[in-house]
């Protein structure tokens, strides 16, 4: 092997190491995409209470009954931008809470898995103070992870509903970064729904858009089959994608049915 070939392979190895370093140090920037929404100035939630409990911030509608629906959104934008969903959830006449994550909505910290799971622990503490006996958590996309985690720390979570969910970020990274096979094992932001749901025994519903190109439905199907819960369902919504699931009438009808089953 001549000197030029050796130098070429050394060059490739250095580039490979630099790529790994870039992916490792920038994984949070690649994962979280906050917008500069001011949390306290969301006009769409003016009639909701603004909750600040330790690290957790939320928009909260207290309907003074035993059931609360908690919505955990995805990894982009802000909780305020999910206000269009409030009309859907308000039809059930439960209490409702939209959690905002640390590092979003002009927060002065950077978002991370550790901070988001701490948000869940803090909002759970707030919920326990309200004495709800029935908690329904709904998680969309990466929000499926904090929703699943919530079920692991509060036995009053009767229903987990996951929409276009991840299985674990490590599994997804193995597919998306197949050319850097070591990277998935270096993830610090490795949300893992297998682990969060491994001891969960209540109702689980997974609904996934068949044309999801962001999170392949095969991951949620594997999660469903691995958990193998007695009280669980898996539904694939044909013809819709990751960001268009809520536009499906079939989806909203199924979601209404699943929620009404649990609190009526």
N, C-alpha and C positions, 0 to 999 in steps of 0.2 A: 504494500500500500504506500503510494508516494506521499510526499509532504502536503501537496495541495488537497488531496482527498482527506487526509487527517485534519487539516485546517478547516475544511468544509464541514466535517462532522462536529468539530469543536464549536464552530459557529452555530450550527443547528442546535446543539445542546445548550449553548448560552441563550439563544433566542427562546428555546423551550423553557428554561429556568426563568427568564424574564417574563414570559407569558404567565407562568404559574404565579410568580410574584404579583403581577398586575391583577390577575383574577382574585388572588387571596386578599390583597389590600383593598380592592374595590368592590368586593361582593355586596356590601351594604348599599353602595351607590347604584349598583346594577339592579338591586332588588326593590328598593323603596323609592317612590317617586312622589314626594309631597308637593302640594301647591301652596302658595302664600295666602291662603284663606285665614282671616283672623277668627279664631274659634268663637269668641264672645260676640262677634258681629254677624252672625248668620241669620239673615232676615227670614229664612224659610223655617226656622225653629223658634221663632219669637214666643210662641205659646208653650214651649217646652221649658222645663227647668234646666239651667246650666249647672251641672254637677262637677265639683272638683273634690276628689277624695284621694288624698295622698298623691300618687302620680297619675291617677286616672281622671280623665275629663270625659264628660258625656252629655248628650241631650236626652232628657228624661221626661216622660209623660206618666204621671202617677194617676192611674184610674182606680186606685184603692180597692183592688181585689187580690185574690191569692195568686194570680198568674202574671208572670212578666215574660215578654219576648225580648231577647237581647240580640242585636244584629252586629255581627263582626264583618266589616267590609274587606275589600281587597287591599292591595299594596300601593295604590296610586290615588292622587287627589286628596279629598278630605271627607270627613263625616258629613259636613254640611252639604256636600254635593250628592249625598244619598238621600236628601230630603224628599225626592220624588217617590221614595218607597214608603214614606210615612202613611200615605193614604191607604196603601195596601194593608199595612199592619194594623192601622187604626180600626179596621172593620171588625176585628175580633174583640174589641172592648177590653183588652188586657192593658196592663201597664207595658210601656215600651221604652227601650234604652238603645241609643246609638252611641257606641263607644268611639272616641277618637284616640289614636295612638300617639305615644310620645314621639317627638320629632316631626309631627305633622301640624298643620294649622298654626304656623308661625311659632311653634315651640322652639326653644333655644337649645335643644339637645339634638343629637343625631339619632335617628331610629335604629333599633336593633332588636333581635330576637329576645334578648334578655329584658330589655325595657318593655317590650310589648307583653311578654308574659307577666311581668310585674304589674302592668296595667290591669291585666285580667285578675290577678290576685287582689288588687286594690278595689276594683269594681265589685268583685265577689264579696269583699268585706262590706262594702256599702249595701249590696243587695241583701246580705244576711241581716243587716240592721233593720231592713224594711219587713222582715219576716215573711217573705214569699215562700209558699209551700210548693209551688210548681214553677219551674224555670224551663223555658224553651230557648235554646240557643241556635241561632242561624248563622252560618259562616259561609262567606262567598270567597272562592279562589284561595289565596293564602290566608284569608280570614277564617278558613276552615280550621286552621291550626289553633288560634286562640279560642275558637269555639270548642274544639275538641279538648283542649287543655282545661277549659272551664269545667267540663264534665268530670275531670279527674280530681277536682278540688272541692266539689260541692255535690253531695248525694241527692240534693233536691232538683238537680237537672234531670228532668223526666224525658226530654226529647232533644236529640241533636239532629239538626238538618244541615247537611253540607251540600253546597251548590258549586259545581265545577271545582271540586276540591283537589288538593294535592294528596298524595300518599305520604311521601317524605320528600323534602327538597333534594336529598342526596340521590334518590332514585331518578328524579327529573334531571338533575345535573349530569348524571351518568349518560343520559340520552343526549342532552343538548351540548355537552362538552366532551363528547366521545373521543375527541382528538387530544384531550388532556386527561387521561384516565385517572390520574392521581388527584385531580382537583376536588371531586366530590367528597373525598375523605379529609379534605382540609377545610370544609365548610364550618364556619362559626355560626351561620344563620340557618342551621339545619333543623327547621321545623319538622316534626315527625309525628304524624297522626297515628301510626301504628302504636307508638309508645303511649301517646296521650289517651288512646281509647282501649288499651289492652285490658283494663279492669272494668270498663264500662259495661253495664248489663241492661240498661233501659232501652228505650226506642231510638233507633237510628234510621234516618232516611237520607239517601244519597241521590241527588239529581244532577245529571251532567248533560251538557249540550253535545250532541253527536259530532258537530263540526268544529269543536273547540281545537284551535291550533296553538293555543298558549299552554294548556295543560291537557295532554292527550287523555281521553276517557279511559284508556287502558289502565292508567294509574289508579283512578278511583275504583274501577272494577276490581283490581287486585286488592285494594284496601278492603272493599266490601267482602270479597271472598276469603281474605285472610282472617278478618275479624270473625266472620261466620256467626253473627249474633242471631239469636232466635227471633227477636223483635226488630227486624231490619228489612228495608226495601231498597232496591236499586232501580232507577228509572233513567233511561236515555231519551233525550228530547231530540227528535230528528229535525234536521234542517236549520239548526241554529248554532251560533258560535259562542265563544267565551264572553264577549261583550254584548251579545244580543239575546241572551237567555230570557231576560225579563220581558222581551217583546213577544214571547210565545204565549198564546192563550192557553195552550195545553199545559205549559209549565205552571202558570198562575193558578189554573184550576186544580192541578195536582197539589200544589203547595197549600192552597186553601183547605183542601181535603185533609192533608196530613196534619195541619195545625189544629183544625177543628176536631179531629179524632182525639187529640191529646188533652184538650182543655174543656171540652163540652161535657 
